[in-house]
């Protein structure tokens, strides 16, 4: 029996990257479904639209959008409703237009799609095609298209029931210059990279990432992707409890009054 695959993203159901992801999934399975936001949900993180009615729109065979929905909303709708009694074995989120690296993963809707997939009982893989924003704002999808199915197959084969989702980034380089698939930790920045960014319109501003905080770990995702031309993969744990802090806090006690 083929893997049942659910695809989502945070760029919208009509984004070019989700068509690339459908190609990747179709090279692995003939049981591929898409449930994605109706528009751009970049930076939505793991938001759920509680208390607000959503609409599921069918665009064709096995292809749906959720009006106003986040990637997490879409995965829940897909896993618990659209796919009926047989939810997906694998949730693929992306391919995102632009890299998802370091602490930025915490606010990534692409990452949240894969994370919610794991929470719903599937293997979850988020995939992003990196860009050099000083060169172009239009992603070059050739590395995602060329290597995507092989990367997914390798991660599914290596998965051992770990309580993780996988975050994959394809480098911005010629396909022949890709140096391999490398498992790396994510870059923990010295501070949040997200900043208030003034608009040209008086009284208005943007949320933006004007620069990357330094220093950068040469062995972490950011530098291995950018300088090493490797496809990077980072397993993110869903159990987020810090065991050292938990042990220290276990010694706390209230003073008797």
N, C-alpha and C positions, 0 to 999 in steps of 0.2 A: 504494500500500500504506500502511495506517495505521501511525503510530508504534506500536511495541510499548512499553507502559509498565508498569513494575514499581513498586508502591507499598510503602513500609514506614513505620514510625514508631518512636517509643520509648515511647509511652503504652500500647501494647497493641493487639491485633487488634480488640478490641471498643470501643475508645475513640471518642468522638464525632468527633474530628478526622480519623480515617482515613476515616470515612464521607463527610466533606466533601471530602477529597482524592479519593475515588473519584468523586464528582460532578464535580469539576474535571477529572479525567483523562477521564471519559466524555464530556465536552463537546468533547474534542480527538480522541479515538480510540475505536474499538470493540474494541481489543485491550489490555485492562487486566487486570493481575494484582496480587494482594496476597499478600505474604509478610511477616508481622510477628511481633513477639514475642507470646507468650501472655499476658504481663502487663507491668506497668510497668518500663521500663528507663531511666528518666530519669537523666541523669548518667553513663550507662555509657560515654560517649565511644566510642572506636573499639576497644573490647575484643572479642577473639575468645575463644571457649570451647574453647581447645585442651585436649586430653587429657580431655574430658568428653563422653560420648555425649549427643546431642541427638535430639529426635523431631520429625518433620514431620507435622502434623495437618491434614487437609483438612476445611474447614468448609462447602464448597460449590464451585460452579464457579469456578475461578481464584482461590480464596481459601484461604490456608493460614496456619498459625501454626507457630512453632518453639518448642517447650517449653523454657523456660529460656534461650532464645537472645537475643543482643543484636541491635540493628539491623544491625550489620555482618555477623553470622552470617546474618541473614535475607537480606540482599542477595546474599551469596555463594551461599546455598542456592538462591535464586531464579534468579540469573544462570547458575549452572553446573550446575543440576540440574532445577529445576522447568520452566524454559523450554526445556530441551533444546538442540537445535542452533541455535536462534535466540534469543539473549539480547536483553534489552530495549535499545531505542534511548535510552530516557529513564527515569531513576530519580527518583521523587518521594518525598520523605521528610517526613512530617507528616500533616495540619496539626497542629503542636504546640500544646498548651494552655499559652500563655504565651510571652513573647518570648525569642528567642535572639540576644543582642547582645554586642558587644565581645568581651572575652577569654573570656566564658562559652561561646562557640562551641567552645573547645578541649575542653570536657568534655561537649558536647552529643551525646546519642545521635541526635538528629534530624539534626544536621550530619554525623555519621559515616555515616549511611545514604546521604546524597547523595555524600559523599566516596568511599565504597567503590563507589558506582555509577560514578563517573568512573574509579576504579582498575580496574574491570571492563570499561571501554570504552564506557560510556554517557555521556550528558549527565546531570548530577546537580543537582537543585534541592531545597533544604531550605526548608520553609515553616512559619511560626509566626504564630499570632494573639496579639497582645499583649494584656495585661490590666493594669488598675490594681488592684493587690492591696489597696489601701486602700478600694476601692469594692466589689469582689466577688472571690470565688474561682472563680466560674463564668464561663468565657469566652463572649463574644458573637461568634458565628461569621459574622455577616452580611457583613463586609468580605472575609473569605477566600472566602466563597461567591460574592459579587458580582463580585469582581475576579480571582479565582484563575486561571481559564482564560485570561483576557486576558494576565495576567502571564507565565504559562508559555509561551504562544504567542510573546510578545514576546522572551523570553529564548532560546527555541529558534531563532527567526529571527535573533537577533543573534549566536548562538554561531558562532564561527569556528574550532573545533577547539582552542580555548585549553585549557591544562592547569589548569582551574579547576572548582570547584563553586560554585553560587550560593546565597547565604543570603538569604531573603526574609522580611520581617516586615510584617504588616498592622497598621495603627494601631488604637488603642482610641478610636474616635470614631464619630459617625453617618456612614453611607456617603456622604451628600452633602457631607460636610466633608473627605473625602479629597482631598488637594491634587495627587496624581499619583504616578508611579513614579519614584523618584530613586535613582541609583547613588551610593553613598557608601562611604568607607573604614570599617572597623570601629574602634570605640573601643578604643584601647590603654590600659588602666587603669594608674594609677601603682603599684598593687599588686594582688595577687589579691583578688577580692571574696569568696572563699570562706573561711569562718571556723568555728572551734569555737564551738558554741552550746550552752550548758548546758541540760540537761533538768531538769524538776521532780523527776525520779526520781534519788535520790542515786547518784553514781558513773556516771551516764549522760550522753551528750551527742549532739548532732546535728551534721552538716555543713550549713551554712546560708549564705545571702547576706543578712545583716542590713541592709546598707546598700550604696549604690553609691559606690565610691571617687571622689573629686573631685581635680582639676577635670575637666570634661567638654568635649570639643571640640564646638562648635556645628555643625560641618560633618560630624561622624561619625554613625554609625547611631543611637546612643542618643538624641541630642538631636533629630535630624531626624525620627525616628519619634515621639518623645514631644511635642515642641513644634511640629513642622511638620505633623503629621497626614499625613505622606507614607508610601506603601508604599516601604520601603527594600530595596535589593538590593545585596549586597556580593559581588564575585567573590573567592574564596579560592584562592590558588595552591597546587598540590600540590607543586611544587618549592620546598622550604623553605630551601634553602641560601642563606645571607647572603653575597652576592658580595664585599662590602667586607671582611668578616672573613676570607673565604676567601683573598683577595689578601694580607692582612696575614700570615696564618698560612703562606702559601706561602714566606715569607722565613725561617721557622724552620729551625734546624739543630742537631743534637746536637754538642756539643764532643767532639773526638777524645779518647780516653782512652789 
